[in-house]
Amino acid sequence: MKHNHPDVSSRRAFAARAASSGALLALAGTHPAFAAIEAGSAPPPEATTLPANLANPPDSPIHSILQDTPLPRMVPVEMTFDRPVLADVARVLREKLRSGGVLAGIRPGMKVAVGAGSRGIANLPLVTRTLIEELKKAGAVPFLFPAMGSHGGATAEGQRGVLKNMGFTEDAMGVPIRATMEVVRVGTTPDGLPAYVDAIAAQADGIVVVNRIKPHTSFRGTIESGLSKMIVIGVGKQKGAETCHTLGYGRMEHNLIALCRATLASGRILFGVGLVENAYHETCRLEVLPAAEIPQREPALLVEARRLMPVVPISPLDVLIIDEIGKNISGAGFDPNVVGRYATADVPLTDRDPRITRIAVLDITAPSDGNATGLGNADFTTERVLRKFNLIETYCNLLTSTTIVGGKIPMVMRNDRQAVQAAIKTCLIGNPRQVRLMRIRNTLSLDRLLVSENLADEARRKPGMRVAGPAAEMTFDCDGNLT
């Protein structure tokens, strides 16, 4: 029997109104908000409406479905983590450059290419500038080049733009910045994989790499994200990144080690500067590794980085709200090692990983330039995020890495309020008033967070956690976004 429920009728009426105003426009159609995104640039300020088939106005049936979902009162919590830190990063770098002997091989007039990555690494501009100064003092003629795989839309100008946004300009660094996506082949692995190096950097007398060493977001191994990865995927540009990823993350450690050794055997890499950060996103260790020592010494630094990395401190959770994601926060937008939500099956969950039913992402950071990598690992997001989604920036990155899940678009809600309510409504608990909910700024900032009122006692019992204030209602601005 056919039932015409009032809700069904209202949804049909709403669909008819949308159709009469030009519905069924494709996402990549002629609407100005998406034409700009296709071109790789931000939409113009006046492009504030979405295509009719994506419309979710205040009177939509979605609002009716979600409006009665209760929101918990939230309690501020402060976390205390182990906090080793380098008080003077530049001084430590100068001392280790001189004591480690890596500058002894620098000849007067020697051209040295210094690779600059695209991550939001603590003190990276300071470390790079100090490194350049010491190379100059040793008689070298250094220059900077983007060592960031396929980032920046896999174009030389795009990668220059990423560096500029991070503070890497020729004036700030005191050297030229030379960018290309061209590569040269410098070796071959025993399995027949070609090892590539940036074509401009390959013309120098030597290459120096700088990178943070940390757990990777999509695989596990004795080396993950660090100097070896920078040599293969950063210095190797899009072509090198594609080669290393082509067989998937199940082969990533093997390929990274083999390709790194092939590149090191070419003699083009002089040394690497490895950085380790604490849970507060501060530099806590710096090591200068001669090229030949990178494969042997990097694994111990990874172990230390993993020990210091924070995780969401309460588990299980029904809902996690993440205010922002971005490439400057994690290669995966938000770090799966922190929240336990991985994009591949190559990372088995351990007791350390939190269990979270629903994740809502509310915004993308400005430095990410619309690169929404990792958004597909969430369950809900906002129209604000959709408008910032840069297809070229995101897809070039993910087509190269083969991690396509991260580029999918989750359910898009009108605003923060709807995203939070949708996550609560679908988190599979009998009483939504008992939702176990946490809100964090991003996965680099876990020292201050908010938890639902029913988690306050649990937070008090956790080592290193302190309830920092009374419970309060969630507050939203006139657009329905959290304040």
C-alpha positions in Angstrom: 0.0 0.0 0.0 1.2 3.5 -0.9 1.3 6.0 2.0 1.7 9.7 1.5 3.3 10.7 4.8 3.4 14.5 5.4 7.2 14.3 5.5 7.3 12.7 2.1 5.0 15.3 0.7 7.1 18.1 2.1 10.3 16.6 0.6 8.6 16.3 -2.8 7.5 19.9 -2.6 11.0 21.0 -1.7 12.4 19.0 -4.6 10.0 20.6 -6.9 11.0 24.1 -5.8 14.6 23.3 -6.2 13.9 21.9 -9.7 12.0 25.0 -10.7 15.1 27.1 -9.8 17.5 25.1 -11.9 18.0 21.8 -10.1 20.0 18.9 -11.4 23.0 21.0 -12.2 26.1 18.8 -12.1 28.7 19.5 -9.4 31.3 20.3 -12.1 28.8 22.3 -14.2 28.7 25.9 -15.1 27.8 27.3 -11.7 30.4 30.0 -10.8 31.2 28.6 -7.4 32.5 25.4 -9.0 33.8 26.8 -12.3 36.4 28.6 -10.2 37.3 25.5 -8.3 37.8 23.6 -11.5 40.2 26.3 -12.6 42.2 25.7 -9.5 41.4 29.0 -7.8 39.2 30.0 -4.9 35.6 30.9 -5.8 34.8 34.7 -6.0 33.3 36.2 -2.8 30.0 36.7 -4.5 29.6 33.0 -5.3 27.9 32.2 -2.1 25.2 29.9 -3.3 25.5 26.2 -4.2 24.0 24.6 -7.3 20.3 23.8 -6.7 20.9 20.1 -6.5 23.2 20.7 -3.5 20.9 23.3 -1.9 20.1 22.9 1.8 18.3 26.1 2.8 17.0 26.8 6.3 13.6 25.4 5.5 14.8 22.2 3.9 13.6 18.8 5.1 17.1 18.1 6.4 16.6 20.9 9.0 13.3 19.2 10.0 15.0 15.9 10.5 17.8 17.2 12.6 16.4 20.2 14.5 15.2 18.2 17.6 18.5 16.3 18.0 19.8 17.4 21.4 23.2 18.9 21.9 25.2 18.2 25.0 26.7 20.8 27.3 30.4 20.9 26.9 33.2 20.9 29.5 36.7 22.4 28.8 39.6 20.0 29.5 43.3 20.6 29.5 45.8 17.8 28.7 49.4 17.6 29.9 51.9 15.6 27.9 55.5 14.7 28.2 57.2 17.9 26.9 60.9 17.7 26.0 61.8 20.8 24.0 64.8 22.5 22.4 65.1 26.0 23.8 67.4 27.2 21.0 66.8 25.3 17.8 69.1 27.4 15.7 72.0 27.0 18.1 71.5 23.2 18.2 71.5 23.0 14.5 74.7 25.0 14.1 76.5 22.8 16.7 75.4 19.6 15.1 76.3 20.8 11.6 79.8 21.6 12.8 80.4 18.6 15.1 78.9 16.1 12.7 81.4 16.7 10.0 78.9 17.1 7.2 80.3 20.6 6.3 83.8 19.3 5.9 83.1 18.2 2.3 81.8 21.6 1.3 84.1 23.2 -1.3 84.2 26.9 -2.1 81.7 27.7 -4.8 79.9 24.4 -4.4 76.2 24.6 -5.5 74.0 23.0 -2.9 70.2 22.5 -3.4 68.2 22.6 -0.1 64.8 20.9 -0.3 61.8 22.6 1.4 58.7 20.5 2.0 55.1 21.5 2.3 54.2 20.4 5.9 53.4 22.7 8.8 56.5 21.7 10.7 57.5 23.6 13.8 60.5 26.0 13.2 60.9 24.8 9.5 61.7 28.3 8.1 64.1 29.0 11.0 65.9 25.6 10.5 66.1 26.1 6.7 67.4 29.7 7.0 70.0 28.7 9.6 71.1 25.7 7.4 71.5 28.1 4.4 73.6 30.5 6.5 75.9 27.7 7.7 76.3 26.4 4.1 77.2 29.9 3.0 79.8 30.2 5.8 81.3 26.9 4.6 81.7 28.4 1.1 78.7 26.9 -0.6 76.3 28.6 -2.9 73.0 27.3 -1.8 69.6 27.6 -3.4 66.1 26.4 -2.3 63.8 24.1 -4.3 60.3 22.7 -3.5 60.7 19.1 -2.3 57.0 18.2 -2.0 56.0 15.5 -4.5 52.7 16.3 -6.1 51.6 19.1 -3.7 50.8 22.6 -5.1 48.6 21.1 -7.8 51.7 19.3 -9.2 52.9 22.5 -10.9 56.1 24.5 -10.4 54.2 27.7 -9.7 51.8 25.9 -7.4 54.7 24.6 -5.4 56.3 28.1 -5.3 53.0 29.3 -3.9 53.0 26.7 -1.2 56.5 27.8 -0.1 55.5 31.5 -0.1 52.5 30.8 2.1 54.8 29.0 4.5 57.2 32.0 4.7 59.8 30.7 2.2 60.6 33.6 0.0 63.8 34.5 -1.6 64.1 37.6 0.6 63.4 35.7 3.8 65.8 32.8 3.0 68.5 34.9 1.3 68.8 32.5 -1.7 67.1 31.9 -5.0 64.1 29.6 -5.2 64.2 27.3 -8.3 61.2 25.3 -9.1 60.4 22.6 -11.7 58.4 19.4 -11.9 60.9 17.9 -14.3 63.0 15.0 -12.9 66.0 13.0 -13.9 66.5 9.3 -13.3 69.4 8.6 -10.9 69.2 4.9 -10.2 67.1 1.7 -10.2 66.0 -0.6 -7.3 66.6 -4.3 -7.5 62.9 -4.6 -8.3 63.4 -2.4 -11.3 61.7 0.8 -9.9 63.3 4.0 -11.2 64.7 6.5 -8.6 64.1 10.2 -9.6 65.5 13.6 -8.5 64.3 17.1 -9.2 66.0 18.1 -12.5 67.3 21.5 -11.2 68.5 20.0 -7.9 70.3 17.2 -9.8 72.4 19.8 -11.5 73.8 21.0 -8.1 76.9 19.6 -6.5 74.8 18.1 -3.7 71.4 18.1 -2.1 70.4 18.6 1.5 66.9 17.5 2.9 65.0 18.7 5.9 62.0 16.9 7.3 60.1 16.0 10.4 60.2 12.3 11.4 56.9 10.9 12.5 54.5 8.0 12.1 52.9 7.8 8.6 49.2 8.1 8.2 48.7 5.1 5.9 51.2 2.3 6.6 53.5 0.9 9.3 57.2 0.2 9.0 60.7 0.7 10.5 60.7 4.0 8.5 57.6 6.0 7.7 57.4 9.7 7.3 60.8 11.3 7.5 64.1 11.8 5.7 63.9 8.7 3.5 60.4 9.7 2.4 61.6 13.2 1.7 64.4 11.9 -0.5 62.2 9.6 -2.5 58.8 11.4 -2.6 59.8 15.0 -2.0 63.0 15.3 -4.0 61.6 12.9 -6.6 58.6 15.2 -7.2 55.3 13.9 -8.6 57.1 11.2 -10.6 59.0 9.9 -7.7 55.9 10.0 -5.5 53.9 8.1 -8.1 56.6 5.5 -8.5 56.7 4.8 -4.8 53.0 4.7 -4.3 52.1 2.7 -7.5 51.9 -0.7 -5.8 50.0 0.5 -2.8 50.8 1.0 0.9 51.4 -2.7 1.5 54.7 -2.3 -0.4 55.4 1.2 0.8 58.1 0.5 3.4 59.9 -1.9 0.9 59.7 0.6 -1.9 60.8 3.6 0.3 63.9 1.8 1.5 64.9 0.5 -1.9 64.3 3.8 -3.7 66.1 5.8 -0.9 69.1 3.5 -1.2 69.1 3.8 -5.0 69.1 7.6 -4.7 71.7 7.7 -2.0 73.9 5.5 -4.1 73.9 8.2 -6.8 75.9 10.4 -4.4 73.7 13.4 -4.9 72.4 13.6 -1.3 74.9 15.1 1.1 73.0 14.9 4.4 69.6 15.3 6.1 68.3 17.3 9.0 65.7 15.3 10.9 63.3 17.0 13.3 61.2 15.3 16.0 58.2 17.1 17.7 56.5 16.7 21.0 52.8 16.6 21.6 52.6 20.4 21.7 53.9 20.7 18.1 57.3 21.9 19.3 60.8 20.8 18.2 62.2 18.5 20.8 65.0 16.9 18.9 67.2 17.7 15.9 69.7 15.4 14.3 72.0 16.0 11.4 72.5 12.7 9.5 75.2 12.1 6.9 73.6 10.5 3.8 75.1 7.1 4.4 73.7 7.0 8.0 70.1 7.9 7.2 68.8 4.3 6.7 70.4 3.1 9.9 69.6 6.0 12.2 66.1 7.1 11.1 64.2 4.1 12.7 65.2 5.1 16.2 64.0 8.6 15.7 60.6 7.2 14.5 60.3 5.2 17.7 60.8 8.4 19.7 58.3 10.4 17.6 55.7 7.7 18.0 56.1 7.7 21.8 55.6 11.4 22.0 52.6 11.6 19.6 49.3 12.2 21.4 46.1 10.4 20.8 42.5 11.3 21.5 42.6 10.6 25.3 39.1 9.2 25.8 37.8 6.1 24.0 35.4 5.0 22.9 33.6 8.1 21.6 30.3 8.3 19.8 31.2 11.6 18.1 34.4 13.6 17.5 34.2 17.1 16.2 37.3 18.4 14.4 37.2 22.2 13.9 39.8 22.2 11.0 41.8 19.9 8.8 44.6 20.8 6.4 47.9 19.7 4.7 49.7 22.0 7.1 48.4 19.9 9.9 48.8 16.4 8.5 49.5 14.8 5.2 46.1 13.1 5.7 44.3 16.4 6.6 43.8 15.1 10.1 46.2 12.6 11.6 44.8 9.0 11.7 47.4 8.2 14.4 45.7 10.6 16.7 42.0 9.6 16.0 42.3 6.0 14.9 40.6 6.5 11.5 42.8 5.3 8.7 42.3 5.5 5.0 43.8 2.1 4.2 43.6 -1.4 5.5 47.4 -1.5 5.7 47.3 0.0 9.3 45.7 -2.5 11.7 44.1 -0.9 14.8 46.0 -1.4 18.0 45.0 -0.9 21.7 46.5 2.6 21.3 44.0 3.7 18.7 40.8 5.3 19.9 37.5 4.0 18.7 35.2 6.7 17.3 31.8 6.1 15.6 31.3 9.4 13.8 33.7 12.2 12.9 32.6 15.6 11.7 35.0 18.1 10.0 34.0 21.7 10.1 36.6 23.7 8.1 39.8 23.6 6.1 42.8 25.7 7.1 43.8 28.7 4.9 47.4 27.4 4.3 45.9 24.2 2.8 44.7 26.2 -0.3 41.6 24.1 -0.6 43.5 20.8 -0.5 40.9 18.7 1.2 42.9 15.5 1.4 41.6 13.4 4.3 38.0 14.8 4.1 36.8 11.4 2.9 37.9 9.9 6.3 35.2 11.9 8.0 31.5 11.2 8.1 30.1 14.7 8.0 31.3 18.1 6.9 29.9 21.6 6.1 29.0 23.7 3.1 31.9 26.0 4.2 34.3 23.1 3.5 32.6 22.3 0.2 33.1 25.8 -1.1 36.8 25.7 -0.2 37.3 22.2 -1.8 39.9 22.7 -4.5 39.6 19.7 -6.9 43.0 20.1 -8.6 45.0 20.6 -5.4 43.2 17.6 -3.8 43.0 15.2 -6.7 46.6 15.7 -7.9 47.8 14.7 -4.5 45.5 11.7 -4.2 45.9 10.4 -7.7 49.6 10.3 -7.0 49.4 8.7 -3.6 46.6 6.3 -4.7 44.8 6.9 -1.4 41.5 7.8 -3.0 39.3 7.4 0.1 40.7 10.6 1.4 39.3 12.6 -1.6 35.7 11.5 -1.2 33.1 14.0 0.0 31.2 13.0 3.2 27.7 14.1 3.9 27.6 17.9 3.6 25.5 19.8 6.2 24.5 23.4 6.0 26.5 24.6 9.0 28.3 23.4 12.1 25.1 22.9 14.0 23.7 20.5 11.4 27.0 18.7 11.2 27.1 18.1 14.9 23.5 17.1 15.1 23.8 14.7 12.1 26.8 13.0 13.8 24.9 12.6 17.0 21.7 11.4 15.3 23.6 8.7 13.4 26.1 7.5 16.0 24.0 4.4 16.9 23.1 5.0 20.5 19.7 4.6 22.1 19.6 7.9 23.9 21.3 10.8 22.1 21.3 12.8 25.4 24.0 10.3 26.6 26.3 10.9 23.6 30.0 10.6 24.3 31.3 13.6 22.3 34.6 15.4 22.1 35.6 18.6 20.2 39.2 19.4 19.2 40.7 22.2 17.2 42.8 19.9 15.0 45.0 16.8 15.5 48.1 19.0 16.3 46.3 20.7 19.2 45.2 18.3 21.9 46.3 20.2 24.9 42.9 22.0 25.1 39.7 20.3 24.1 36.0 20.1 25.0 34.1 17.0 26.1 30.4 16.4 26.7 29.3 16.9 30.3 28.8 13.1 30.9 32.6 12.6 30.2 33.8 15.1 32.9 34.2 12.5 35.6 36.1 10.2 33.3 38.4 13.0 32.3 39.1 13.8 35.9 40.3 10.2 36.4 42.6 10.2 33.4 46.3 10.8 34.1 47.3 14.2 32.6 43.7 15.5 32.2 42.2 18.4 34.1 38.7 19.8 33.9 39.3 23.5 33.4 35.9 25.0 33.8 32.1 24.4 34.2 29.8 22.9 31.6 28.3 25.3 29.1 25.9 25.1 26.2 27.3 25.0 22.7 27.0 28.5 21.2 26.5 29.3 17.5 26.6 32.5 15.5 23.7 33.7 13.3 24.9 31.4 10.5 24.7 28.3 12.7 28.5 28.0 13.1 30.2 27.3 16.4 31.7 30.2 18.2 
